[in-house]
Amino acid sequence: MTNKEFVEKLLNVLNYKTVYMWGTFGSPVTDKILNEKIKQYPTWYNSTRQTLLRGLIGKGYFGFDCIGLIKGILWGWNADPSKYHGGAVYKSNNVPDVSANIFIEKCTPTTNFNTILPGEAVWLPGHIGIYIGDGKVIESSPAWKNGVQITLLKDRRWLKHGKLPWIKYEG
């Protein structure tokens, strides 16, 4: 897929209700996925978060964490609420299941933000997003809107950016 197509697919996620859920890549918010993630990440899924997320069950929400948004799109997420991961196929298209910190190293990272292209990953320790152009980033974060959202590149102190090896960059 081209960088333009990648950005379009990421922006399409904004047409759906999303919430930040650590360890997910587009799963419909269900009791099953929530219980799975509570078991996997018990410290992060504290009682306050559990209450918030349980209140979203059955209301059409999809859960993403920061790297999960990127991997979900690369793995074919299509907002199918009947599929466990919203239509994404785990580890498909030769895209590995790695953390944000390892994912940026799969790119060709640079610190020169004068050369950034839409569709490139932007990174800071433990967090990642995608530059969409015009000084904007799409990311999934519990900050601000608690889900997939557009922020300004200057809103965070991004340290690196890089081209994803699974994307064909044009322009």
Accessible surface in RSA format (square Angstrom, percent):
REM  Atomic radii and reference values for relative SASA: ProtOr
REM  Chains: A
REM  Algorithm: Lee & Richards
REM  Probe-radius: 1.40
REM  Slices: 20
REM RES _ NUM      All-atoms   Total-Side   Main-Chain    Non-polar    All polar
REM                ABS   REL    ABS   REL    ABS   REL    ABS   REL    ABS   REL
RES MET A   1    81.19  42.0  34.23  22.7  46.95 111.8  43.50  37.0  37.68  49.9
RES THR A   2    26.30  18.7  26.30  26.7   0.00   0.0  23.65  31.8   2.65   4.0
RES ASN A   3     5.75   4.0   5.75   5.6   0.00   0.0   0.00   0.0   5.75   5.6
RES LYS A   4   140.60  68.6 135.83  83.3   4.77  11.4  83.43  75.1  57.18  60.9
RES GLU A   5    77.62  44.6  76.97  58.2   0.65   1.5  25.12  48.6  52.50  42.9
RES PHE A   6     0.00   0.0   0.00   0.0   0.00   0.0   0.00   0.0   0.00   0.0
RES VAL A   7    13.91   9.2  13.91  12.6   0.00   0.0  13.91  12.1   0.00   0.0
RES GLU A   8    93.65  53.8  86.47  65.4   7.18  17.1  40.29  77.9  53.36  43.6
RES LYS A   9   100.78  49.2  96.72  59.3   4.07   9.7  45.66  41.1  55.12  58.7
RES LEU A  10     0.00   0.0   0.00   0.0   0.00   0.0   0.00   0.0   0.00   0.0
RES LEU A  11    62.75  34.9  57.23  40.9   5.52  13.9  57.50  40.4   5.25  14.1
RES ASN A  12    64.88  44.7  60.62  58.6   4.26  10.2  17.27  41.6  47.61  46.0
RES VAL A  13     0.00   0.0   0.00   0.0   0.00   0.0   0.00   0.0   0.00   0.0
RES LEU A  14    69.49  38.7  42.52  30.4  26.98  67.8  44.49  31.2  25.01  67.3
RES ASN A  15   113.65  78.4  78.82  76.2  34.84  83.9  24.01  57.8  89.64  86.6
RES TYR A  16    85.15  39.8  69.78  39.7  15.37  40.0  42.18  31.7  42.96  53.0
RES LYS A  17   106.34  51.9  98.26  60.3   8.07  19.2  68.95  62.1  37.38  39.8
RES THR A  18    20.39  14.5   6.47   6.6  13.92  33.2   0.52   0.7  19.88  30.0
RES VAL A  19     4.18   2.8   4.14   3.8   0.04   0.1   4.14   3.6   0.04   0.1
RES TYR A  20    18.94   8.8  15.67   8.9   3.27   8.5   1.59   1.2  17.35  21.4
RES MET A  21     0.00   0.0   0.00   0.0   0.00   0.0   0.00   0.0   0.00   0.0
RES TRP A  22   103.89  41.7 103.89  50.3   0.00   0.0  95.81  51.1   8.08  13.1
RES GLY A  23    19.12  23.6   0.00   N/A  19.12  23.6  11.34  31.1   7.78  17.4
RES THR A  24     2.53   1.8   0.00   0.0   2.53   6.0   1.69   2.3   0.84   1.3
RES PHE A  25    19.49   9.8  19.49  12.1   0.00   0.0  19.49  11.8   0.00   0.0
RES GLY A  26     0.00   0.0   0.00   N/A   0.00   0.0   0.00   0.0   0.00   0.0
RES SER A  27     0.22   0.2   0.22   0.3   0.00   0.0   0.09   0.2   0.12   0.2
RES PRO A  28    16.39  11.9  15.35  14.0   1.05   3.8  15.35  12.7   1.05   6.5
RES VAL A  29     5.52   3.6   0.03   0.0   5.50  13.2   0.03   0.0   5.50  14.9
RES THR A  30    52.95  37.7  52.95  53.7   0.00   0.0  51.42  69.1   1.52   2.3
RES ASP A  31    70.69  49.5  69.07  68.7   1.63   3.8  28.09  66.1  42.61  42.5
RES LYS A  32   144.85  70.7 134.35  82.4  10.49  25.0  88.60  79.7  56.25  59.9
RES ILE A  33     0.70   0.4   0.70   0.5   0.00   0.0   0.70   0.5   0.00   0.0
RES LEU A  34     0.00   0.0   0.00   0.0   0.00   0.0   0.00   0.0   0.00   0.0
RES ASN A  35    67.65  46.6  61.46  59.4   6.19  14.9  26.20  63.1  41.44  40.1
RES GLU A  36    74.07  42.5  63.49  48.0  10.58  25.2  38.74  74.9  35.34  28.9
RES LYS A  37    15.89   7.8  15.89   9.8   0.00   0.0   0.59   0.5  15.30  16.3
RES ILE A  38    32.82  18.7  32.55  24.2   0.27   0.7  32.55  23.4   0.27   0.7
RES LYS A  39   176.86  86.3 153.60  94.2  23.26  55.4 103.85  93.5  73.01  77.8
RES GLN A  40    95.64  53.5  68.00  49.7  27.64  65.8  33.54  71.4  62.11  47.1
RES TYR A  41    66.47  31.0  62.20  35.4   4.28  11.1  42.01  31.6  24.46  30.2
RES PRO A  42    87.02  63.4  75.58  68.9  11.44  41.6  75.97  62.7  11.05  68.7
RES THR A  43   126.26  89.8 110.29 111.8  15.97  38.1  85.43 114.7  40.83  61.7
RES TRP A  44    44.45  17.8  39.43  19.1   5.02  11.8  33.79  18.0  10.66  17.3
RES TYR A  45     0.73   0.3   0.00   0.0   0.73   1.9   0.00   0.0   0.73   0.9
RES ASN A  46    65.72  45.3  58.89  56.9   6.82  16.4  31.85  76.7  33.86  32.7
RES SER A  47    85.18  72.0  78.16 104.3   7.02  16.2  48.58 103.5  36.60  51.3
RES THR A  48   104.56  74.4  97.29  98.6   7.27  17.3  69.81  93.8  34.75  52.5
RES ARG A  49    76.88  32.3  75.95  38.7   0.93   2.2  17.69  24.2  59.19  35.9
RES GLN A  50    45.17  25.3  45.17  33.0   0.00   0.0   4.93  10.5  40.24  30.5
RES THR A  51   101.36  72.1  91.68  92.9   9.67  23.0  70.45  94.6  30.90  46.7
RES LEU A  52    88.21  49.1  76.09  54.4  12.12  30.5  85.42  60.0   2.79   7.5
RES LEU A  53     1.60   0.9   1.60   1.1   0.00   0.0   1.60   1.1   0.00   0.0
RES ARG A  54    93.43  39.2  80.53  41.1  12.89  30.7  49.34  67.4  44.08  26.7
RES GLY A  55    37.80  46.6   0.00   N/A  37.80  46.6  34.38  94.3   3.42   7.7
RES LEU A  56    28.79  16.0  28.67  20.5   0.13   0.3  28.67  20.1   0.13   0.3
RES ILE A  57    58.15  33.1  42.95  32.0  15.20  36.6  42.95  30.9  15.20  41.3
RES GLY A  58    75.04  92.5   0.00   N/A  75.04  92.5  39.38 108.1  35.66  79.9
RES LYS A  59   118.00  57.6 108.53  66.6   9.47  22.6  71.72  64.6  46.28  49.3
RES GLY A  60    48.89  60.3   0.00   N/A  48.89  60.3  37.12 101.9  11.77  26.4
RES TYR A  61    52.65  24.6  49.43  28.1   3.22   8.4  12.97   9.7  39.68  48.9
RES PHE A  62     9.06   4.5   9.06   5.6   0.00   0.0   9.06   5.5   0.00   0.0
RES GLY A  63     0.00   0.0   0.00   N/A   0.00   0.0   0.00   0.0   0.00   0.0
RES PHE A  64     0.00   0.0   0.00   0.0   0.00   0.0   0.00   0.0   0.00   0.0
RES ASP A  65    14.46  10.1  14.46  14.4   0.00   0.0   1.33   3.1  13.13  13.1
RES CYS A  66     8.72   6.6   7.95   8.9   0.77   1.8   0.00   0.0   8.72   9.4
RES ILE A  67    13.66   7.8  13.66  10.2   0.00   0.0  13.66   9.8   0.00   0.0
RES GLY A  68     1.53   1.9   0.00   N/A   1.53   1.9   1.53   4.2   0.00   0.0
RES LEU A  69     1.05   0.6   1.05   0.7   0.00   0.0   1.05   0.7   0.00   0.0
RES ILE A  70     0.56   0.3   0.56   0.4   0.00   0.0   0.56   0.4   0.00   0.0
RES LYS A  71    13.23   6.5  13.23   8.1   0.00   0.0   2.65   2.4  10.58  11.3
RES GLY A  72     0.00   0.0   0.00   N/A   0.00   0.0   0.00   0.0   0.00   0.0
RES ILE A  73     6.28   3.6   3.00   2.2   3.28   7.9   3.07   2.2   3.20   8.7
RES LEU A  74     5.08   2.8   3.45   2.5   1.63   4.1   3.45   2.4   1.63   4.4
RES TRP A  75     3.38   1.4   0.40   0.2   2.98   7.0   0.40   0.2   2.98   4.8
RES GLY A  76    38.02  46.9   0.00   N/A  38.02  46.9  30.27  83.1   7.75  17.4
RES TRP A  77    18.10   7.3   2.83   1.4  15.26  35.8   2.83   1.5  15.26  24.8
RES ASN A  78    99.04  68.3  72.53  70.1  26.52  63.9  35.44  85.3  63.60  61.5
RES ALA A  79    10.86  10.0   1.73   2.7   9.14  20.8   1.73   2.4   9.14  24.2
RES ASP A  80    39.72  27.8  35.53  35.4   4.19   9.9  12.25  28.8  27.47  27.4
RES PRO A  81   100.02  72.9  82.70  75.4  17.32  62.9  83.03  68.6  16.98 105.6
RES SER A  82    98.14  82.9  57.39  76.6  40.76  93.9  55.31 117.8  42.83  60.0
RES LYS A  83   111.31  54.3 108.19  66.4   3.12   7.4  54.20  48.8  57.11  60.8
RES TYR A  84    79.59  37.2  64.15  36.5  15.44  40.2  70.83  53.2   8.76  10.8
RES HIS A  85    40.60  22.2  38.58  26.8   2.02   5.2  22.59  23.3  18.01  21.0
RES GLY A  86     0.00   0.0   0.00   N/A   0.00   0.0   0.00   0.0   0.00   0.0
RES GLY A  87    15.97  19.7   0.00   N/A  15.97  19.7   6.20  17.0   9.77  21.9
RES ALA A  88    10.12   9.3   0.00   0.0  10.12  23.0   0.00   0.0  10.12  26.8
RES VAL A  89    95.05  62.5  92.14  83.4   2.91   7.0  95.05  82.6   0.00   0.0
RES TYR A  90   111.41  52.0  95.09  54.1  16.32  42.5  72.85  54.7  38.56  47.5
RES LYS A  91   112.36  54.8  94.63  58.1  17.73  42.2  39.44  35.5  72.92  77.7
RES SER A  92    28.33  23.9  19.70  26.3   8.63  19.9  27.45  58.5   0.88   1.2
RES ASN A  93    97.79  67.4  73.48  71.0  24.31  58.5  27.96  67.3  69.83  67.5
RES ASN A  94   139.04  95.9 113.93 110.1  25.11  60.5  31.06  74.8 107.97 104.4
RES VAL A  95     1.24   0.8   0.35   0.3   0.89   2.1   0.67   0.6   0.57   1.5
RES PRO A  96    35.00  25.5  30.02  27.4   4.98  18.1  34.66  28.6   0.34   2.1
RES ASP A  97    60.69  42.5  37.04  36.9  23.66  55.9   2.91   6.9  57.78  57.6
RES VAL A  98    29.51  19.4  21.44  19.4   8.08  19.5  29.51  25.6   0.00   0.0
RES SER A  99    57.37  48.5  45.98  61.4  11.39  26.2  48.02 102.3   9.34  13.1
RES ALA A 100     6.77   6.2   4.15   6.4   2.63   6.0   4.15   5.8   2.63   7.0
RES ASN A 101    68.24  47.1  63.06  60.9   5.18  12.5  19.00  45.7  49.24  47.6
RES ILE A 102    92.05  52.4  91.17  67.9   0.88   2.1  92.04  66.3   0.01   0.0
RES PHE A 103     0.00   0.0   0.00   0.0   0.00   0.0   0.00   0.0   0.00   0.0
RES ILE A 104     0.00   0.0   0.00   0.0   0.00   0.0   0.00   0.0   0.00   0.0
RES GLU A 105    98.01  56.3  76.72  58.0  21.29  50.7  43.83  84.8  54.18  44.2
RES LYS A 106    95.82  46.7  75.50  46.3  20.33  48.4  26.77  24.1  69.06  73.6
RES CYS A 107     9.23   7.0   0.00   0.0   9.23  21.7   1.24   3.1   7.99   8.6
RES THR A 108   113.18  80.5 105.19 106.6   8.00  19.1  72.35  97.2  40.83  61.7
RES PRO A 109    46.38  33.8  24.46  22.3  21.92  79.7  24.68  20.4  21.69 134.8
RES THR A 110    51.74  36.8  43.88  44.5   7.87  18.8  34.45  46.3  17.30  26.1
RES THR A 111    99.97  71.1  82.63  83.8  17.33  41.3  48.87  65.6  51.09  77.2
RES ASN A 112    70.72  48.8  63.17  61.0   7.55  18.2  29.10  70.0  41.62  40.2
RES PHE A 113    55.18  27.6  41.42  25.7  13.76  35.8  41.54  25.2  13.64  39.0
RES ASN A 114   145.81 100.6 108.73 105.1  37.08  89.3  27.83  67.0 117.98 114.0
RES THR A 115    80.74  57.4  64.00  64.9  16.74  39.9  64.76  87.0  15.98  24.2
RES ILE A 116    24.55  14.0   9.12   6.8  15.43  37.2   9.12   6.6  15.43  41.9
RES LEU A 117    42.99  23.9  42.99  30.8   0.00   0.0  42.99  30.2   0.00   0.0
RES PRO A 118    49.14  35.8  49.14  44.8   0.00   0.0  49.14  40.6   0.00   0.0
RES GLY A 119     0.00   0.0   0.00   N/A   0.00   0.0   0.00   0.0   0.00   0.0
RES GLU A 120     3.88   2.2   3.88   2.9   0.00   0.0   0.00   0.0   3.88   3.2
RES ALA A 121     0.00   0.0   0.00   0.0   0.00   0.0   0.00   0.0   0.00   0.0
RES VAL A 122     0.00   0.0   0.00   0.0   0.00   0.0   0.00   0.0   0.00   0.0
RES TRP A 123    26.71  10.7  26.71  12.9   0.00   0.0  26.71  14.2   0.00   0.0
RES LEU A 124    34.10  19.0  34.10  24.4   0.00   0.0  34.10  24.0   0.00   0.0
RES PRO A 125    86.11  62.8  69.74  63.6  16.37  59.5  70.52  58.2  15.58  96.9
RES GLY A 126    51.69  63.7   0.00   N/A  51.69  63.7  28.02  76.9  23.67  53.0
RES HIS A 127    20.75  11.3  20.75  14.4   0.00   0.0  10.76  11.1   9.99  11.6
RES ILE A 128     0.09   0.0   0.00   0.0   0.09   0.2   0.00   0.0   0.09   0.2
RES GLY A 129     1.02   1.3   0.00   N/A   1.02   1.3   1.02   2.8   0.00   0.0
RES ILE A 130     0.09   0.1   0.09   0.1   0.00   0.0   0.09   0.1   0.00   0.0
RES TYR A 131    21.06   9.8  21.06  12.0   0.00   0.0   2.12   1.6  18.94  23.3
RES ILE A 132    26.06  14.8   9.10   6.8  16.95  40.9   9.10   6.6  16.95  46.0
RES GLY A 133    10.15  12.5   0.00   N/A  10.15  12.5   8.90  24.4   1.25   2.8
RES ASP A 134   136.18  95.4 101.58 101.1  34.60  81.8  31.72  74.7 104.46 104.2
RES GLY A 135    29.82  36.8   0.00   N/A  29.82  36.8  24.22  66.5   5.61  12.6
RES LYS A 136    85.41  41.7  85.41  52.4   0.00   0.0  29.99  27.0  55.42  59.0
RES VAL A 137     0.00   0.0   0.00   0.0   0.00   0.0   0.00   0.0   0.00   0.0
RES ILE A 138     0.11   0.1   0.00   0.0   0.11   0.3   0.00   0.0   0.11   0.3
RES GLU A 139     0.42   0.2   0.00   0.0   0.42   1.0   0.42   0.8   0.00   0.0
RES SER A 140     0.00   0.0   0.00   0.0   0.00   0.0   0.00   0.0   0.00   0.0
RES SER A 141     2.73   2.3   2.73   3.6   0.00   0.0   0.00   0.0   2.73   3.8
RES PRO A 142    68.64  50.0  50.56  46.1  18.08  65.7  50.82  42.0  17.83 110.8
RES ALA A 143    40.10  36.9  29.92  46.2  10.18  23.1  39.98  56.3   0.12   0.3
RES TRP A 144   150.93  60.6  99.47  48.1  51.46 120.8  81.73  43.6  69.20 112.3
RES LYS A 145   160.71  78.4 133.19  81.7  27.51  65.5  88.32  79.5  72.39  77.1
RES ASN A 146    43.62  30.1  41.52  40.1   2.09   5.0  20.90  50.3  22.71  22.0
RES GLY A 147     1.86   2.3   0.00   N/A   1.86   2.3   1.86   5.1   0.00   0.0
RES VAL A 148    11.30   7.4   0.20   0.2  11.10  26.7   0.20   0.2  11.10  30.1
RES GLN A 149     4.30   2.4   2.27   1.7   2.03   4.8   2.36   5.0   1.94   1.5
RES ILE A 150    69.81  39.7  46.78  34.9  23.03  55.5  46.78  33.7  23.03  62.5
RES THR A 151    10.93   7.8   5.37   5.4   5.56  13.3  10.72  14.4   0.21   0.3
RES LEU A 152    72.92  40.6  72.77  52.1   0.15   0.4  72.77  51.1   0.15   0.4
RES LEU A 153    35.85  20.0  33.88  24.2   1.97   5.0  33.88  23.8   1.97   5.3
RES LYS A 154   170.63  83.2 137.16  84.2  33.47  79.7  89.84  80.9  80.79  86.1
RES ASP A 155    71.77  50.3  41.15  41.0  30.61  72.4  11.22  26.4  60.55  60.4
RES ARG A 156    54.77  23.0  40.07  20.4  14.70  35.0  12.76  17.4  42.00  25.5
RES ARG A 157   212.37  89.2 200.01 102.0  12.36  29.4  79.23 108.3 133.14  80.7
RES TRP A 158    19.45   7.8   3.21   1.6  16.24  38.1   3.06   1.6  16.39  26.6
RES LEU A 159    90.22  50.2  83.92  60.0   6.30  15.8  86.10  60.5   4.12  11.1
RES LYS A 160    54.21  26.4  54.21  33.3   0.00   0.0  29.88  26.9  24.33  25.9
RES HIS A 161     2.43   1.3   2.43   1.7   0.00   0.0   2.43   2.5   0.00   0.0
RES GLY A 162     0.65   0.8   0.00   N/A   0.65   0.8   0.65   1.8   0.00   0.0
RES LYS A 163    94.28  46.0  90.78  55.7   3.50   8.3  44.35  39.9  49.93  53.2
RES LEU A 164     1.73   1.0   0.00   0.0   1.73   4.4   0.00   0.0   1.73   4.7
RES PRO A 165    81.54  59.4  41.07  37.4  40.47 147.1  52.87  43.7  28.67 178.2
RES TRP A 166    56.72  22.8  32.28  15.6  24.43  57.4  32.31  17.2  24.41  39.6
RES ILE A 167    12.73   7.2   0.03   0.0  12.71  30.6   1.79   1.3  10.95  29.7
RES LYS A 168   136.09  66.4 127.72  78.4   8.37  19.9  83.37  75.0  52.73  56.2
RES TYR A 169    40.38  18.9  11.22   6.4  29.17  75.9  11.37   8.5  29.01  35.8
RES GLU A 170    89.74  51.5  74.25  56.2  15.49  36.9  37.04  71.6  52.70  43.0
RES GLY A 171    90.83 112.0   0.00   N/A  90.83 112.0  72.67 199.4  18.17  40.7
END  Absolute sums over single chains surface
CHAIN  1 A     8535.9       6753.3       1782.6       4800.2       3735.7
END  Absolute sums over all chains
TOTAL          8535.9       6753.3       1782.6       4800.2       3735.7
